[in-house]
């Protein structure tokens, strides 16, 4: 056998992406896939014919590796028998309250102040009955091509919450025998019928997000192999697909990966991979927050999508060092030595209190240490000036590039902060003990430990503690229950006398201020009667995305905000009616050639607060 053939001999198998991401949706049959290449093509239709939100499916592939661990090629059902096994769970209601991240100084306690202690959720359910709080469907196996095309049936993952059946998803396969995983349908409910009252810890409530391991057995050339496993995380809908957080889930998991394997850290950053994507995210968020539009949007001096500015930012010479140094100076230092409220990014942080007298630097979010060091190198001119990465298709990539890019593309769609608690996952994901290898979550087996009546930092961060790998459901258990409560509570500019629009929490998933379809029609109306002033006004204005939920429908200043409780419960019932922010052709010229518009928003019912006011008026 030749050396080349020996080198290409496949001796083991691995599942990619290492961490897959699915999202809930209430369309019974419709679903779509997220991008598998960073910046790759996106779904053009996120709703079905009835206007219901499609689920985002996670697709998993098998790759063959040689004895040196090099990826040789993707393995499909045409040359191997692949049997998938999936096990997911939702254990939120059986876990502990979320108060704040337990790995930050504010949670640890001092000699004069106690640390954070999180009580059990649903503490009134005791003893053996607590097992009923965890939704733990039996694992499901599937093999072959085009299996379960219509969904559900024996391939569904359905468990129980205190006796109530809860569907967490299902599995299918495509024409190549790849796994397609679909999560829940966005159904959340109270076991007792009590309304939700808080952003994170609603007693008696459940939702149908989940997470768990993806495994596969590969029968290849007469031998059976167990593939290196992956994990799937089911999160809420992405209401602004294509708008990424300043710190993405990939950024976070990559930083952890470099601590597990320092060789992954590049000697110097590439402009196309480490510098420009970070800066561009500020400008892209102009479509989901009016403050970002004001500070980084189209036509501003810091429009990071302006080709002339990009050219300067990609220049490592001394001629542009002042520009690079100025931009770097805006960023909050990742070491968090002291508070810098006006620094970038303009996000609330893990220790947010909305207290004007706070001295905790983590009241605001910082970029990651790796990102900060890359910017330092960029300022020094010590970077690869390779411009903006051109768009590539999946088939243009080598197998080795496919697995690298799919991990990045999938996790870029998740948020890497702020974690209070977050969108898809939260602070435990920044701890090495959660992983068996870079990007691979470590599966725990055996009996689920009981960590006591209260969870503190000392327990959570202890060796062999709750962060030592994962059981099914362990990634999402730290999140809000139900997810709609947090999604409808994380707003922006809570203290309007500081700024009308900033800081914000996570507008890349839950928009704050948007360009509506009505405004877009005015913007694109080329009739002379429209007038430049009217067009400019339509473009410059933004409407609250949560209007009719947290804000009054008609714009007022300051914005009229509804009470939290009624707003949360209204969103739980109407989350699927909210608009999706999508790219559309723009007018060009004095306006962008591409604009991102709130699409598909459906009429909401009258807000309960307004109904109450009407009744009072009628009775008087």
Phi, psi and omega in degrees: 000136181291159179300320181298317180293323177297318180297327182270002180293126182275125182242344176208173187225153179216150179265137175227147000292157180295321173232113179269155183232124174239163180222148181286158175192155186258009173285126183298324186241333186284140173205166179214167176252143171284173181295145176251357173230133179306129182074011183287177182298150182240160175302139179262357181216112183259000179235155175273185185297336178268004178086006180278149182285130175286153172280148170268123182270151172257129179248133181242143183235158175253132175239143175266139181238150177273185187291341177270002180085008178282136178289125182264308181191166173282142179251126180242181181293350178287341181226006178204155172265117184250123176245116181268149174225128185233134177220116178236162179207159170236110183243021182304311187291340179265001184263211183246159176302146168267121174249309170193171180303133184273000181253013179255156184306324182296341180264344187283330183089159179226185177294337183248349182223135180288156175280179180283134175236119183261121178283161175298142166288143178054048183296342179286345174270117190236166174062216183298336182295337181296336177300334179287349177280340182265126179269106189230080179297153173297150176299151180237138176246149179208145182210151177106182181264143172050043179275143176057047184297334181266353173086169176060219183064216184290350181263012179273154178249095185236127177237200181225145173242107183049042176093347180270128180293134180229121179274123180255355178145194183200168178236151177217174169230157178260191185295341178260006182078011176289152180276134171245120179248128176245132181274203185288179185254018176079017182274126176231145183203163176257132179295329183261350184086003180286144179289158173286144185231348186218165187287339189227327194232079182259116185293140178079000183261153171220162169224183185242029164284169183189178170198164179169176186280149173244122181235162179206141170253132184242117175264108190227120178051048173084001180233150179257131182233143172265118182288150172299126189282165178235188180220149174239140177237127178255119182243182175293172176299154171262108184275357176220062183299129183102344172264116185259152174292154177302321170247118181266169176300326178295316179306315182294309184292328176294318179299318176298320180299324180289336175283329176283326181217090184301341180293344179287341183282122181292149179298324174213151186286154171264136178302320185291334186250321187252334185258299186298317179303322179297314181290319182300328182299329176297314181290320180298331181284002172300338184271358181230357177208126185293331176293322177291326175295318180295320188267330186227008187279185182304132177086352179277161177298340181246040171282100186284004172255006177282120184304325180293320178291320179302318180301318179291319182293333180273001181267114182276003185284169179292341181297333182245011184294325179298318177299312180298318181295321179297314180295317179300323181295343178287338191277139174291132181292135184291349180275352172054053179279330182203160183290138174224080187302326186272002184280174180258150001281157184276057181246148165294160187245188183294333182254027185301133176234345185059031180255120184293343181264007182295147174243010181279119180301334183278012166299335179237158184268145172246156171292170183286161179301320178297316180297319180296318179294322177297321177294323176300316178294322178299316179301320181286353184082009183266068181211162177274113184274076185254015174069201180271132183297131177289153177292137178232156177260163181303315185290344178281346185271146171289161178305320179296321177289326178302313183290327177291317184286326181291323176299317181289315183300317182293312185283338173297336181282349176262164180264138176261017179147169354290159185249083176219062347275336181133200183251290185267321178209176188221202196304328179303337183291352178264013181249130183301329184296344179284348190242146173269336181196168178309126178072356183252112177293143182271127179273132173266153176228172180093202183277138178290123182293156171257118185266008175100181185288335180225145177251122179244171178300319182297325177284313185297325185262004182289153173301139183064020180273200184296344180264006181273073182085186189222137161270163173306132181093353187285337180283316185272351183295337181279354187273174180293148175232121350283167183299329182298332181296317179286318181302321182274357183254338183273100185253208178219159174049057179296335178246087190296341178285349174276313180196147180287337189229341186231157357291172180229175179259285181212071182293342178294342176247323182235095186300154174259306186228132190225161171268117185278169178295324177296317178295322180296321179297320177295317181300323184268359180283112184269003181294140181304330184292342181297314177084144182296321183294318181294319179295314180297321179296317180298321180287323186284334184277151173227144177254151178293128179296323180271024176297139184086350177244296178256341182235156175296150181298315181278136181293130175227161176228126354293158183302137177282120184252130178281155177303149187300311185303304178300325181293317179301312183291328176294318179293323177304323181275341188227023181302330184282348182272352184287151184288152174255133181272119185228152179287136177225158176297132177259173183286338184073191181069242179281359181231166183296150175283344176224131177233155180249125194237143172289118184240154170070013180294132182254153182300137178265157172288164181296141182293136182301329178294318178293322177301316180298320180294321179297316180298318179297317180296317180297319183289335181276000000 
